[in-house]
Amino acid sequence: MAQYYFDIETTGIDPKKDKIITIQWQRLNESSGDPVGELQILKEWETSERDILATFLPQIQCENCWDFVPIGKNLLFDFNFLDKRAGKHGLNGFDLACCYSRPHLDLKHVLVLINQGKFRGYDKVLDVGGHPVINESIPQLYERGMHQDIIEYIRRETGIFLRGLKILKREMPALLVHFKDL
């Protein structure tokens, strides 16, 4: 089972009018969560949204469901965006239902539990270190052509996510003792 950190950046939250500007993924060690390969970042501003989708979508096709197991935060947002934007560009073969049923690990739910069951603020559990560039800044950076700042944000966010994932992979198995006598 090949696990991959997976995320996208967009110009907003509406897949009907906003577009995907980056798609990023990185192979991970299944047991530790350590990166195995380099962080791959497809950039819309170097080619086009259609091109980055056409390059990435074969990774996430149903036939390859165990070859690319996405791990991320709020993956349903990402899957929905991939579906809508692929459809806009006439890229056939993407199956949204497959993404929902395929093996994937969405840390959103774990982060909500860590956040005392509250959805509000769950995304701050894995904080990007208080750096002034936050996810909500990405559309403005894109609009101003500040692509290097977007790449730096992605690298920072990836590093923080992976550090959090490593902690969860290391610490959560100890919780099993609490479930043995249920």
C-alpha positions, 0 to 999 in steps of 0.5 A: 500500500503506497501512502502519499501526502496529498494536497491542492491549492486553489484560487478559492473554495468554489470549484465551479468558478475557482481553479486548482493552481497546484497539486502536490504529493509526496510518497511516505513510509507506511509505518513512520510517515517519513517522506520517501521521495521528493515533494512533487508540485505541479504548478498551473502557472507553468502550464495550465490547470488542464495540464496539471490535472491531466498529469496528476489524474492517472495517479488517483484512478480506481485501477491504482487504488492501492498504488496511491493512497492519499493522506491529507486534511479535508480530502473531500474538498480536494476530491470534489475540486478534482472532480469538478475541474476535471469535468470542466476540462473534459478530462474523462475517466475521473470517478469521484465515487471511486475517491470516496470509496478508495483507501485514503486517510483524512486527518480532519476527523482526528484533528477534530477529536484532538480539538475536543470534538470541535470543528471550529479551529480544528485546522489550527491543530496543525498550525503553519507556525504563525507565518503570515502566509496562511491558506486564505492568502493563497488566492491573493498571492496567486493574483499578484504573481507571487508564486515563490511565496506559494511554493514556500507556503506549500513546503512549510505546510507539508513539513508541518503536516508530516511532523503531525502525521509522524506523531499520530502514527507513533502515539495513536497505537498506544490508545488500543489498550483502551479499546480492548475491553469494550 
